[in-house]
Amino acid sequence: MFLLCLLLWILFNGRITLEILLFGIAVSAAVYAVSCALLGYSVQKDLALAKKLPDVILLFFVLLREIVKSNLGVIKAVYSRQQPQPHYTEFETTLKKTGTRVALADCITLTPGTITGTLDGSHYIIHCLNQEMLDGLEPEKRIFTGQLIKFEDGGEVQP
């Protein structure tokens, strides 16, 4: 978090000088100290999060790929002469932690043509624009769940 604060400080200033860098280090250290004292941040949690960075990057690219595929499906549905046949589906997830279940709901909602209507514990109700998008939510095709299981090992994913 300290490095993130310092990076934001430098980006918001728009240039790097010794004065800006030294002042940014002091301010970032103060923000990090207050965050550790009041919000429960710690160096150990930051290091655990840094170990998960490759999985986060992989999830980002999987999400990006699915967004592109879903956009193509929505374009196809819009330009076809047939009326869309919306569907609802319900399913249970095997994810145990609240943060990863919320992250799954967010990934589904960020994908065009699908909306997470309800998340109650591990029970989801999903609205899909058409049957093709519903097919991607079948248990053997849930790629987001496979990626999010990696987060279950260490710490809670923050939504």
GROMACS elastic network, one bead per residue, 0.5 to 0.9 nm:
[ bonds ]
;  ai    aj funct       b0    kb
    1     5     6  0.61497   500
    1     6     6  0.85638   500
    1    28     6  0.86818   500
    1    32     6  0.68136   500
    1    41     6  0.85205   500
    1    43     6  0.88294   500
    1    46     6  0.68108   500
    2     5     6  0.51949   500
    2     6     6  0.62365   500
    2     7     6  0.86032   500
    2    25     6  0.85222   500
    2    28     6  0.57832   500
    2    29     6  0.64308   500
    2    31     6  0.78564   500
    2    32     6  0.57083   500
    3     6     6  0.50201   500
    3     7     6  0.59950   500
    3     8     6  0.85243   500
    3    25     6  0.89873   500
    3    28     6  0.78226   500
    4     7     6  0.50475   500
    4     8     6  0.61434   500
    4     9     6  0.85172   500
    4    28     6  0.85579   500
    5     8     6  0.51586   500
    5     9     6  0.61164   500
    5    10     6  0.87271   500
    5    24     6  0.83203   500
    5    25     6  0.87502   500
    5    27     6  0.84865   500
    5    28     6  0.54126   500
    5    29     6  0.85614   500
    5    31     6  0.78669   500
    5    32     6  0.80894   500
    6    10     6  0.62847   500
    6    11     6  0.86173   500
    6    21     6  0.82649   500
    6    24     6  0.58766   500
    6    25     6  0.62718   500
    6    27     6  0.81346   500
    6    28     6  0.55646   500
    6    29     6  0.85989   500
    7    10     6  0.52016   500
    7    11     6  0.61361   500
    7    12     6  0.85792   500
    7    24     6  0.87795   500
    8    12     6  0.59607   500
    8    13     6  0.84469   500
    9    12     6  0.53171   500
    9    13     6  0.62318   500
    9    14     6  0.87471   500
    9    20     6  0.84862   500
    9    21     6  0.85435   500
    9    24     6  0.59781   500
    9    25     6  0.88039   500
    9    27     6  0.86819   500
    9    28     6  0.79453   500
   10    13     6  0.51689   500
   10    14     6  0.62744   500
   10    15     6  0.66627   500
   10    16     6  0.65941   500
   10    20     6  0.74892   500
   10    21     6  0.72997   500
   10    24     6  0.72644   500
   11    14     6  0.51945   500
   11    15     6  0.74111   500
   11    16     6  0.89054   500
   12    15     6  0.84300   500
   13    16     6  0.76693   500
   13    20     6  0.77689   500
   15    20     6  0.80991   500
   16    19     6  0.82448   500
   16    20     6  0.62121   500
   16    21     6  0.64609   500
   17    20     6  0.52191   500
   17    21     6  0.60647   500
   17    22     6  0.85691   500
   18    21     6  0.50823   500
   18    22     6  0.60540   500
   18    23     6  0.84375   500
   19    22     6  0.52979   500
   19    23     6  0.60207   500
   19    24     6  0.83113   500
   20    23     6  0.52218   500
   20    24     6  0.58142   500
   20    25     6  0.85108   500
   21    24     6  0.50064   500
   21    25     6  0.61460   500
   21    26     6  0.87130   500
   22    25     6  0.51449   500
   22    26     6  0.63751   500
   22    27     6  0.87446   500
   23    26     6  0.51324   500
   23    27     6  0.61891   500
   23    28     6  0.84907   500
   24    27     6  0.51246   500
   24    28     6  0.58489   500
   24    29     6  0.83264   500
   25    28     6  0.51484   500
   25    29     6  0.59897   500
   25    30     6  0.85545   500
   26    29     6  0.51864   500
   26    30     6  0.62429   500
   26    31     6  0.87286   500
   27    30     6  0.50619   500
   27    31     6  0.61753   500
   27    32     6  0.85313   500
   28    31     6  0.50830   500
   28    32     6  0.60227   500
   28    33     6  0.85054   500
   29    32     6  0.50437   500
   29    33     6  0.60565   500
   29    34     6  0.86298   500
   30    33     6  0.50831   500
   30    34     6  0.62393   500
   30    35     6  0.85131   500
   31    34     6  0.52313   500
   31    35     6  0.60601   500
   31    36     6  0.85962   500
   32    36     6  0.60743   500
   32    37     6  0.85672   500
   32    41     6  0.80224   500
   32    42     6  0.88780   500
   33    36     6  0.51131   500
   33    37     6  0.61928   500
   33    38     6  0.86095   500
   33    41     6  0.87286   500
   34    37     6  0.50485   500
   34    38     6  0.59225   500
   34    39     6  0.77338   500
   35    38     6  0.53232   500
   35    39     6  0.50060   500
   35    40     6  0.67086   500
   35    41     6  0.58875   500
   35    42     6  0.84763   500
   36    39     6  0.57475   500
   36    40     6  0.50844   500
   36    42     6  0.56180   500
   36    43     6  0.86078   500
   37    40     6  0.62565   500
   37    41     6  0.74494   500
   37    42     6  0.88243   500
   38    41     6  0.80379   500
   41    44     6  0.84191   500
   41    45     6  0.66006   500
   41    46     6  0.75403   500
   42    45     6  0.52753   500
   42    46     6  0.63359   500
   42    47     6  0.87176   500
   43    46     6  0.50278   500
   43    47     6  0.61536   500
   43    48     6  0.85918   500
   44    47     6  0.51263   500
   44    48     6  0.61601   500
   44    49     6  0.85870   500
   45    48     6  0.50208   500
   45    49     6  0.61246   500
   45    50     6  0.85565   500
   45   155     6  0.82213   500
   46    49     6  0.50572   500
   46    50     6  0.61325   500
   46    51     6  0.87360   500
   47    51     6  0.63248   500
   47    52     6  0.88481   500
   48    51     6  0.51972   500
   48    52     6  0.67043   500
   48   154     6  0.73670   500
   48   155     6  0.75639   500
   49    52     6  0.51385   500
   49    53     6  0.65349   500
   49   154     6  0.87169   500
   49   155     6  0.79262   500
   49   157     6  0.89646   500
   50    53     6  0.51495   500
   50    54     6  0.83348   500
   51    54     6  0.72617   500
   51    55     6  0.84729   500
   52    55     6  0.53508   500
   52    56     6  0.62957   500
   52    57     6  0.87937   500
   52   150     6  0.85871   500
   52   151     6  0.75372   500
   52   154     6  0.85507   500
   53    57     6  0.61689   500
   53    58     6  0.85857   500
   54    57     6  0.51009   500
   54    58     6  0.61559   500
   54    59     6  0.86042   500
   55    58     6  0.50002   500
   55    59     6  0.60849   500
   55    60     6  0.85324   500
   55   147     6  0.74944   500
   55   148     6  0.86069   500
   55   150     6  0.73693   500
   55   151     6  0.80258   500
   56    59     6  0.50678   500
   56    60     6  0.61613   500
   56    61     6  0.87994   500
   56   147     6  0.87496   500
   56   151     6  0.88992   500
   57    60     6  0.50079   500
   57    61     6  0.64266   500
   57    62     6  0.87250   500
   58    61     6  0.52291   500
   58    62     6  0.62140   500
   58    63     6  0.85626   500
   58   147     6  0.79881   500
   59    62     6  0.50211   500
   59    63     6  0.60181   500
   59    64     6  0.84677   500
   59   144     6  0.75166   500
   59   147     6  0.61586   500
   59   148     6  0.78209   500
   60    63     6  0.50990   500
   60    64     6  0.61023   500
   60    65     6  0.86693   500
   61    65     6  0.61152   500
   61    66     6  0.85515   500
   62    65     6  0.51344   500
   62    66     6  0.62175   500
   62    67     6  0.85919   500
   62   143     6  0.80592   500
   62   144     6  0.77036   500
   62   147     6  0.85295   500
   63    66     6  0.50966   500
   63    67     6  0.60726   500
   63    68     6  0.86708   500
   63   107     6  0.68297   500
   63   110     6  0.83500   500
   63   111     6  0.76804   500
   63   144     6  0.77066   500
   64    67     6  0.50736   500
   64    68     6  0.63368   500
   64    69     6  0.87316   500
   64   111     6  0.87232   500
   65    68     6  0.52271   500
   65    69     6  0.62848   500
   65    70     6  0.86282   500
   66    69     6  0.50009   500
   66    70     6  0.59711   500
   66    71     6  0.83875   500
   66   111     6  0.66582   500
   66   112     6  0.88772   500
   67    70     6  0.50953   500
   67    71     6  0.59777   500
   67    72     6  0.86076   500
   67   110     6  0.73833   500
   67   112     6  0.63746   500
   68    71     6  0.50703   500
   68    72     6  0.63349   500
   68    73     6  0.87314   500
   68   111     6  0.84674   500
   68   112     6  0.86685   500
   69    72     6  0.52355   500
   69    73     6  0.63957   500
   69    74     6  0.88107   500
   69   111     6  0.88453   500
   69   112     6  0.89356   500
   70    74     6  0.61143   500
   70    75     6  0.85118   500
   70   111     6  0.63062   500
   70   112     6  0.54982   500
   70   113     6  0.67324   500
   70   114     6  0.87632   500
   70   133     6  0.75997   500
   71    74     6  0.50258   500
   71    75     6  0.60874   500
   71    76     6  0.84962   500
   71   111     6  0.79589   500
   71   112     6  0.58952   500
   71   113     6  0.78084   500
   72    75     6  0.50600   500
   72    76     6  0.61334   500
   72    77     6  0.86172   500
   73    76     6  0.50359   500
   73    77     6  0.61718   500
   73    78     6  0.86158   500
   73   112     6  0.85697   500
   73   113     6  0.80653   500
   73   132     6  0.80432   500
   73   133     6  0.78796   500
   74    78     6  0.60536   500
   74    79     6  0.86038   500
   74   112     6  0.70297   500
   74   113     6  0.63061   500
   74   129     6  0.79025   500
   74   130     6  0.89742   500
   75    78     6  0.50908   500
   75    79     6  0.61607   500
   75    80     6  0.84700   500
   76    79     6  0.53925   500
   76    80     6  0.60036   500
   77    80     6  0.53377   500
   77    81     6  0.81956   500
   77    82     6  0.76848   500
   77    83     6  0.81096   500
   77    84     6  0.66868   500
   77   129     6  0.84420   500
   77   130     6  0.80760   500
   78    81     6  0.78792   500
   78    82     6  0.85672   500
   78    83     6  0.86348   500
   78    84     6  0.81864   500
   79    82     6  0.85540   500
   80    83     6  0.79805   500
   80    84     6  0.89881   500
   82    85     6  0.87993   500
   84   129     6  0.65210   500
   84   130     6  0.59224   500
   84   131     6  0.89488   500
   85   128     6  0.87469   500
   85   129     6  0.66459   500
   85   130     6  0.51222   500
   85   131     6  0.71408   500
   86   127     6  0.71404   500
   86   128     6  0.56780   500
   86   131     6  0.73196   500
   87   126     6  0.82718   500
   87   127     6  0.58220   500
   87   128     6  0.52158   500
   87   129     6  0.65589   500
   87   130     6  0.61446   500
   87   131     6  0.66956   500
   87   133     6  0.89984   500
   87   134     6  0.71829   500
   88   125     6  0.68544   500
   88   126     6  0.55581   500
   88   128     6  0.61755   500
   88   129     6  0.89426   500
   88   134     6  0.80327   500
   89   124     6  0.80947   500
   89   125     6  0.57243   500
   89   126     6  0.52931   500
   89   127     6  0.66075   500
   89   128     6  0.79371   500
   89   134     6  0.73689   500
   89   137     6  0.84693   500
   90   123     6  0.71382   500
   90   124     6  0.55160   500
   90   126     6  0.62822   500
   91   122     6  0.82996   500
   91   123     6  0.58561   500
   91   124     6  0.54500   500
   91   125     6  0.68302   500
   91   126     6  0.83932   500
   91   137     6  0.86485   500
   91   138     6  0.86836   500
   91   139     6  0.85108   500
   92    95     6  0.89418   500
   92   121     6  0.88646   500
   92   122     6  0.54340   500
   92   124     6  0.62465   500
   93    96     6  0.82364   500
   93   101     6  0.78164   500
   93   122     6  0.53713   500
   93   123     6  0.66987   500
   93   124     6  0.78398   500
   93   139     6  0.87935   500
   93   145     6  0.79111   500
   94   101     6  0.89834   500
   94   122     6  0.73191   500
   94   145     6  0.82680   500
   94   149     6  0.85937   500
   95    98     6  0.80881   500
   95   100     6  0.66587   500
   95   101     6  0.60966   500
   95   122     6  0.72228   500
   95   145     6  0.75356   500
   95   148     6  0.78451   500
   95   149     6  0.66477   500
   95   152     6  0.73963   500
   96    99     6  0.88976   500
   96   100     6  0.76230   500
   96   101     6  0.74436   500
   96   122     6  0.77962   500
   96   149     6  0.88979   500
   96   152     6  0.71811   500
   97   100     6  0.56144   500
   97   101     6  0.63873   500
   97   102     6  0.87906   500
   97   152     6  0.68026   500
   97   156     6  0.67411   500
   97   157     6  0.82257   500
   98   101     6  0.51254   500
   98   102     6  0.61384   500
   98   103     6  0.85404   500
   98   121     6  0.77769   500
   98   122     6  0.85225   500
   98   156     6  0.77536   500
   98   157     6  0.82253   500
   98   158     6  0.89487   500
   99   102     6  0.51720   500
   99   103     6  0.61065   500
   99   104     6  0.86725   500
   99   156     6  0.57990   500
   99   158     6  0.54602   500
   99   159     6  0.57737   500
  100   104     6  0.61622   500
  100   105     6  0.86554   500
  100   145     6  0.87461   500
  100   148     6  0.61939   500
  100   149     6  0.78872   500
  100   151     6  0.71303   500
  100   152     6  0.73037   500
  100   156     6  0.71908   500
  100   157     6  0.57166   500
  100   158     6  0.78779   500
  100   159     6  0.77958   500
  101   104     6  0.51012   500
  101   105     6  0.63750   500
  101   106     6  0.87002   500
  101   119     6  0.82453   500
  101   121     6  0.81733   500
  101   122     6  0.69542   500
  101   145     6  0.88081   500
  101   148     6  0.84435   500
  102   105     6  0.50088   500
  102   106     6  0.61569   500
  102   107     6  0.86166   500
  102   119     6  0.78770   500
  102   157     6  0.89039   500
  102   158     6  0.87400   500
  102   159     6  0.63964   500
  103   107     6  0.61354   500
  103   108     6  0.86391   500
  103   148     6  0.79109   500
  103   157     6  0.76747   500
  103   158     6  0.80963   500
  103   159     6  0.58980   500
  104   107     6  0.50686   500
  104   108     6  0.62412   500
  104   109     6  0.86295   500
  104   144     6  0.64991   500
  104   145     6  0.67596   500
  104   148     6  0.73711   500
  105   108     6  0.51731   500
  105   109     6  0.61818   500
  105   110     6  0.85888   500
  105   115     6  0.83009   500
  105   116     6  0.58366   500
  105   117     6  0.89634   500
  105   118     6  0.87404   500
  105   119     6  0.73282   500
  105   124     6  0.79565   500
  105   126     6  0.89330   500
  106   109     6  0.50574   500
  106   110     6  0.59760   500
  106   111     6  0.86041   500
  106   115     6  0.87946   500
  106   116     6  0.76541   500
  106   159     6  0.83673   500
  107   110     6  0.51384   500
  107   111     6  0.63740   500
  107   144     6  0.72660   500
  108   111     6  0.53475   500
  108   112     6  0.83313   500
  108   114     6  0.62324   500
  108   115     6  0.63884   500
  108   116     6  0.64185   500
  108   126     6  0.82660   500
  108   144     6  0.83058   500
  109   112     6  0.71814   500
  109   113     6  0.82213   500
  109   114     6  0.56788   500
  109   116     6  0.55161   500
  109   117     6  0.88209   500
  109   126     6  0.87512   500
  110   113     6  0.88539   500
  110   114     6  0.77531   500
  110   115     6  0.77959   500
  111   114     6  0.60513   500
  111   115     6  0.79224   500
  112   115     6  0.80242   500
  112   129     6  0.87545   500
  113   127     6  0.81269   500
  113   128     6  0.57076   500
  113   130     6  0.78460   500
  113   133     6  0.71020   500
  114   126     6  0.68232   500
  114   127     6  0.55870   500
  114   129     6  0.63780   500
  114   133     6  0.72480   500
  114   134     6  0.83793   500
  115   125     6  0.86890   500
  115   126     6  0.57036   500
  115   127     6  0.52004   500
  115   128     6  0.66556   500
  115   129     6  0.88928   500
  116   119     6  0.72243   500
  116   124     6  0.70667   500
  116   125     6  0.61556   500
  116   127     6  0.64391   500
  116   128     6  0.89624   500
  117   124     6  0.74773   500
  117   125     6  0.53707   500
  117   126     6  0.53854   500
  117   127     6  0.64958   500
  118   123     6  0.77924   500
  118   124     6  0.55460   500
  118   126     6  0.71210   500
  119   122     6  0.68556   500
  119   123     6  0.57399   500
  119   125     6  0.66947   500
  119   126     6  0.89510   500
  120   123     6  0.51412   500
  120   124     6  0.65207   500
  120   125     6  0.87378   500
  121   124     6  0.81773   500
  126   134     6  0.86519   500
  126   137     6  0.89144   500
  127   130     6  0.89357   500
  127   134     6  0.83073   500
  128   131     6  0.72841   500
  128   132     6  0.85813   500
  128   133     6  0.59447   500
  128   134     6  0.58903   500
  129   132     6  0.83812   500
  129   133     6  0.67575   500
  129   134     6  0.80803   500
  130   133     6  0.57113   500
  130   134     6  0.66375   500
  131   135     6  0.63471   500
  132   135     6  0.52157   500
  132   136     6  0.70648   500
  133   136     6  0.54839   500
  133   137     6  0.72963   500
  134   137     6  0.54796   500
  134   138     6  0.73696   500
  135   138     6  0.56741   500
  135   141     6  0.79256   500
  136   139     6  0.84895   500
  136   140     6  0.87911   500
  136   141     6  0.56934   500
  136   142     6  0.66333   500
  136   143     6  0.86811   500
  137   140     6  0.82576   500
  137   141     6  0.62707   500
  137   142     6  0.56481   500
  137   143     6  0.88040   500
  138   141     6  0.53645   500
  138   142     6  0.62876   500
  139   142     6  0.55055   500
  139   143     6  0.89898   500
  140   143     6  0.82549   500
  141   144     6  0.89041   500
  142   145     6  0.56282   500
  142   146     6  0.68545   500
  143   146     6  0.51842   500
  143   147     6  0.65029   500
  143   148     6  0.87790   500
  144   147     6  0.51821   500
  144   148     6  0.61526   500
  144   149     6  0.86760   500
  145   148     6  0.50436   500
  145   149     6  0.61051   500
  146   149     6  0.54267   500
  146   150     6  0.73812   500
  147   150     6  0.58931   500
  147   151     6  0.78146   500
  148   151     6  0.53763   500
  148   152     6  0.70631   500
  148   157     6  0.89982   500
  149   152     6  0.52268   500
  149   153     6  0.75488   500
  150   153     6  0.61689   500
  150   154     6  0.82261   500
  151   154     6  0.61514   500
  151   155     6  0.67291   500
  151   156     6  0.71659   500
  151   157     6  0.66957   500
  152   155     6  0.66610   500
  152   156     6  0.70719   500
  152   157     6  0.81855   500
  153   156     6  0.87917   500
